[in-house]
Amino acid sequence: MVLVASSLSACSKAEIRMPFSSFQIEEDGNSGLEFSKNNALLNGYAFDLASFTEDYTENYNLTNAGAGLLVDINNKKVLFAQNAFEQKYPASITKIFTALIALKHCDIDETIVCTDACSKLPDDAVKLGLRSGDTLTLDQALHLALISSYNDAAIAIACHVSGTEEEFSKLMNEEARKLGATSSNFTDASGLGGENHYTSAYDLYLIFNEFVKYPELLEIIQANEYSTTYHDKNGAELSASGKSTNQFFRGLYSLPENVTVVGGKTGTTSEAGYCLLLLVRDAYSNPYIAVVLGSDSRDNLYEEMTQMLRTIIN
């Protein structure tokens, strides 16, 4: 199947491992970022990014995380790659893909009517407290899922798009293959899934690259906090609020000089460890995608990410 990419979208077979190449840079009018565009094919897949075939750890090595990837988007250059093709648990970074699929298939102003599935979550899961019959817009649900990582908001989105979370996961896997994310398998919309719910740093790069083409989604992940009102089944107003789970936004960890976080998504479960996906800019507003998966603690996650981002200014 031949896929033509409109941004940094690319496909790669595991044995090829060439998610990047160097071609002409064009501007993406949707996001305001610059992306390379090319229709060149390799073994039936489109690719338009810089190439790498193995780990690139010349300037840094992860010591407390399972995988990482840092890509200079405009220059199509890999600044860091370690275990980028290995299958890892993404935890709540999954919600990035849930949001992307929702906006591809629905209008952001559509009204969601919550089902019983929203309230069937483990006691320790992060949740807003949505109940069957509650109504909110897709825009509200996207904010709640991406900023505060409410799992029931992600489930509400999935059921609105596909009827059930199980059917939505099938759509996720279909969309993943279209993007070339062939090391991934998704079983739910929130990231609470077990051993059969996995991806890779490279696949998350492909997914996030598609995500940043949508201005509405970019705007959401730049928010530090969010508050809104929605309605219960009887029409009564209910309040919802939350702060970003991104600790860089909260000022709890320091970034390298001249590096700015645009936005991203965190993820944490006992199986996945601590995970972070970011879009950042350097002092010249050049964009980069950065991924760290499977860190053994929150402190080490942000330390690993900070050290990896230092390779931008080396």
Sequence and secondary structure as in RCSB ss.txt:
>XXXX:A:sequence
MVLVASSLSACSKAEIRMPFSSFQIEEDGNSGLEFSKNNALLNGYAFDLASFTEDYTENYNLTNAGAGLLVDINN
KKVLFAQNAFEQKYPASITKIFTALIALKHCDIDETIVCTDACSKLPDDAVKLGLRSGDTLTLDQALHLALISSY
NDAAIAIACHVSGTEEEFSKLMNEEARKLGATSSNFTDASGLGGENHYTSAYDLYLIFNEFVKYPELLEIIQANE
YSTTYHDKNGAELSASGKSTNQFFRGLYSLPENVTVVGGKTGTTSEAGYCLLLLVRDAYSNPYIAVVLGSDSRDN
LYEEMTQMLRTIIN
>XXXX:A:secstr
     SSS     TTT        EEE TTTS EEE    EETTEE  S    S B SS   SSSSEEEEEETTT
TEEEEEESTTS B  GGGHHHHHHHHHHHHS TT EEE  GGGG   TTS      TT EEEHHHHHHHHHHS  
HHHHHHHHHHHHSSHHHHHHHHHHHHHHHT TT B   SSS   TT BB HHHHHHHHHHHTT HHHHHHHT SE
EEEEEE TTS EEEEEEE S TTTTTSS   TT EEEEEEEEEETTTEEEEEEEEE TT  EEEEEEEEESSHHH
HHHHHHHHHGGG  
